[in-house]
Amino acid sequence: MPAKKDLRSKILEHELVPKHEVVSPEEAVEILRRFGIRPEQLPWIRSSDPVARAIGAKPGDIVKIIRKSPTGGEVVVYRYVVPF
């Protein structure tokens, strides 16, 4: 049976899973300032989400998701990590 770490990294390699990354505290402040919002006003992602676990996201972090679209090019969205 494969180790948990192997399974987590395989999740990130799947063709239907967009690129996820935890943003730095400095980038998080800039994102919130640019949109004029508080972190909890962003869409949420649970810390128990398989991708959030794979990238090491903790409650309170902001995750940057980069999606590729044949019609829209590259789309960047943000999620606020909540407990569970």
Order of alpha helices (4+ residues) and beta strands (2+ residues): alpha-beta-alpha-beta-alpha-beta-beta
